[in-house]
Amino acid sequence: MATFALALDNALEDRLLLDLIEHGHTVVARSSTADELVVVLGRTVPDVVLVLAERPTLTAALLAACDERGVRLIALIGSDPGRRHAAALGLYEVLDAEAGWPAIEAMINAEVPAPDRGVETPAGAFPSPCTVLAVWGPAGAPGRTTLAINIAAEIAATGHTVALVDADTYSGSVAATLGMLDEAPGFAAACRLAGADALTQSELERIAQRYTSSHGAFWVLTGIGRASRWPELSTERITRTLSALRQWVEYVVIDTGFSLESDEELSSDLFAPRRNAATLTALGAADHVVACGLGDPVGMARFLRSWVDLADVLTTRRLTVVMNRVRSSAVGLDPKGQILHTLRRFGGIDGIVLIPDDQRAVDGAVLSGRPLQDSAPKSPVRASIRRLVTTEILAAPTPVRPKRWPLRAAKTQRAFS
């Protein structure tokens, strides 16, 4: 039998109390607001929190409190605004308020995680195989987050299921860029559950937020709001989380951090948490890596200096190089030719994808909290990213790393030092 905490309207509570008692359950708290329930969770931990999906009884703070304590939160939908409110918070464990007790009981029983099983996935329920795509770039804001968000949006627009993950332990900004709540970081919550062998499909759908669009929707696991929380993202937890995500969606797009430095070289404690574990683990596990840099002299120098380090981390041969904000004002006449020549000469890099500069469109997308396909569908940046997705990411895998590039990259270190 389970213990319940409630935050329902009077009519709904009166109806469900009889069912709860009849089926042998215990009610430990009856509250009128979500804030009261948060206080209750500070002194007792029920098995289930059952609330009405309205603003007074369902809040981000309550969702975060339930995440922290491993409490299942189920919302009963009594109106369309309530349904939208639950979706905006990223809560998808919902039932119609008119649902009978058997439906509620079935949801509760289905949510109990089985130890040592990872994601509970019925055979054939999810597409296989899944492609994990990591977006990386050096220091200097080369456009990792913008690229990751718009890649995820364009893949979703083709009908594939997609999860966008913010794994940047220095300055995660996916939530802010998409105008989402990040009080309860989704990726950190997923890692904690994975560490306890409790990351099920229903848990993923609960802690992930959902970006919806007429073009196509995708899931978002937001990043840590404070950089000091990076120890929550350990190598083991991230590895387990990525394994679970592979069983959930067709494409996982990861926005990584910039640093490729191996923390083991900086610490005498081999078992201590690693600040760069999230980035290094994501890149090592990726099936396809998109490496991006800025299309100006400083951006290319930074990119080429990190090129050798990137080679040491990757295990895949699917690598796409992208240069952002290509413009003549930064590199002179024929900017495309200048960039292609520079990267080929100093890095042995061919097959580069060039994205033109359209800062006004990118700024507008951030201001509206939407990908370019929704905020500026005719932008040349959007067209270039869409072409990247259709020709490089969704196309059949082909080896793209030139055999000669490690040697060239070594020369680059001397040329740009």
Secondary structure, DSSP 8 states (H G I E B T S, - for coil): --EEEEE--HHHHHHHHHHHHHTT-EEEEE-SSHHHHHHHHTT---SEEEEESSTTT--HHHHHHHHHHT-EEEEEE-SHHHHHHHHHHT---EEETT--HHHHHHHHHHH---TT--S---TTSS-SS-EEEEEE--SS--SHHHHHHHHHHHHHHTT--EEEEE--TTT--HHHHTT---SS-HHHHHHHHHHTT---HHHHHHHSEEE--SS--EEEE---SSGGGGGGS-HHHHHHHHHHHHTT-SEEEEE--S----GGGG-S-TTS--TTHHHHHHHHH-SEEEEEEESSHHHHHHHHHHHHHHHHH---S-EEEEEEEE-HHHH-SSHHHHHHHHHHHHH---S-EEEE--HHHHHHHHHHT--HHHH-TT-HHHHHHHHHIIIIISS-----S-TTHHHHHHHHHHHH-
